[in-house]
Amino acid sequence: MTASAEYAEDAIRRGDGERMRARLKEIIRARSFSEGETRRLASGRASAFYFNMKRTLSQPEGLYLVAELMLREIRKEKCDVIGGLEMGAVPILNSVAMLSFQKGAPVPLFWIRKKAKEHGTRELIEGEDAAALAGKTAIMLEDVTTTGGSVLKAIGQARENAMTISTVITIVDRMEGASENLAAHGVALKALFTADDFRS
């Protein structure tokens, strides 16, 4: 076991959220953050810094730390179920739900397809049964949030299914308008990190 892994394991054992956050920040910087090359974002904007959070979420330590820290934020809110938009939210949702079960207070999950599948039930909402979700209070999870456009589409679909949503929790807020755009729809954005935690 590396010194960094031992540090994280000790932080988890002690329940030290600040040390877990510090270790996750190290992992994101090493595996998911790049700066200098201009790239096109999902929002359509071009940026000289970029987060590929899949590289953190595909690594067991990173995935666990995201789940632990997000679950702590979820516990501060009223929440019957967690949800998100495919594909980025799916590994987060799965890990958070599994950890919630392990900790004795399970939270079910759903995710929203960008496009209805062309076979089977042809539903946009997957995971927890859509009929059972009506009337539930949900928190939406994201990996990276820029303008909030993608998660607002998911929120719209969830609200059409009679769910109440007032909070989005993201790993990284790029600070490019998402907080304001979500607030205009009655939704608060909470972030484990902002872009300023990584930019030089």
N, C-alpha and C positions, 0 to 999 in steps of 0.2 A: 504494500500500500504506500502511495506517495505521501509526502508531508502535507500536501494540499488536501488529499482525500482524508487523511487523519484529522486535519483541522475541521473539515466539514462534518465528519462523523462525530467528533467531540461536540461541535456546536449543536448538532441534532440531538445528541444524547442529553445535553444540558438544556435544550429548548431555547437556545440563544438565537433569537430572530435576527439581530444585527449582524452576528457573525455568519449566519446562513446567507443573509443578503450580500455581505461582502464577498463570500465565496462564489455566489451565483454571478455577481458582477464580474469577477475574474474570469469565469467560464464564458460568459457572453462576450467579453472583450476578446478573449483568445479564439473563440470558435465562430462567433456570429457577427461580429462588427468589422466593417471595413470602411476606409476613408481615403478619398483621393480620386478614385475613378467614378465618373458620373454614370448613374444607372437610372432606368425608368422604374417608377414605383407603381403599385397597383392603383393608386389614385390618379395615375397619369402624369404626375409631376416628375421632373428630373432632380436628382440629388447627388451630391458629392460624398454623402455618407450613407451607409446601407446596413440593414440588419437582416441576416438570414437565420432566423431563430430556429429553423429546423435542425441546424447543426448542434444547437444546445439541447433541443428537445429529443434528439436521437441518442444522446449520451445519458446513461442512467443517473449519474450524479446530478447533472443539470436538470433533468426531468423531475427528479425527486424534490430538489430544492424549489423549483417553480411550484410544484403541487403543494408543498408545505407552506410556502409563503402566501400563495393564493388562498389556500384554505383558511389561513389565519384572517385574511381580509374578509372572506365570505362570512366567517363566524361573527363579524361585527354588524352584519346586516340581516334583515329578515329575508329568508331564502328557503323556498320549498324545493327548488330544482335549479341546476346550472345548464347553460346552453351556449351555443356559439355557431359560427359559420364554418362549413367545411372550407378548406382542409386544415388551415392553420390551428383552429381551436380544438380539433378532435383529439390529438394526443394529450393536450392539457386537460380537457374534460375527463378523459379516461383515467388519467393519473390522479386527478383531484377526487373523483368519485371513489376510486379504489382506496385512497388514503382516508377518505371520510368514513368508509366502512371499517377500516382497520382501527380508527380512533373511536368507534362506537356510536357515531351519529351520521349514518349514511345519507348522502344527497344524490338522488338520481339525476340523470343527464339526458339531454337531447341535442341534436345538432340540425342545422338547416342546410339543405342542399342549395347550391347556386342554381341548379336546374333540376326539375323533377325527373327521376329516372323513368325510362321508357318501358319498364316491365314491372311485374309484381304489383304492389299497391300504388305505384306512381305518386307517392307522397313527397312533399318537400321537407317535412319534419320527420326525422329518424331518431331512433333510440327509444325513449319513453313514449308510450302510446299517445298520439296527439289528443285524443278525446280525454285522456286522464290529465292532460296538462292544462286544460281550460280552467281558469280561475286561480291558477297557481302564481306565486311570485317567483320570478326567475332573475338570476344574475347572469349576465353574458360575459364570457371570457374571450380574450384575444391574445395573440402573440405580439403583434406590433400594430400600433394605431397611429394613423397619419391625419387624415381629415375626418375620420369616423364614418365615411360613406358606406363601407362594406358592412360594418356592424349595424348601421342604421337600417340597412335592407333586412338584415336578420331580425332586428327588433320589430320592424314593421310586420314581418311574417308572423312572428310570435304574438304580437298584439292582435293580429287578425284571428288568431286562435284563442283569444280571450285571456291571454297571460298579462300579468302586470310586470313591467320592467322599469326600474329606476336607476340601475347601477350597471356599469361595465367595468370590469377589472382587466387590465392589460399588463403584459410584462414590460413593454417599453412604449411610452408615449413620445412620438417624434416632435410634439409641440408645434404642430402645423395646422391648428384649428379644430382638432377633434373635440377638445373639451368644450369649446364654445358651441360647436355644431350639435353636440349631444345635449348640452344644456338647453338649447332651443327646443328640444323634443322631450324635455323633462327627465333627462338621464344624466347622472353624475359619472364622471370618468375618474377612476382610481388607477394609479400606475405604480408598479414595483420600482420602476426606474423611468427617467426621462432621457432624451437624447443628450442633454447637457452632462449626464453622468459619464458619457463616453467620448464626446467630441473633444479634440485637442484645442 
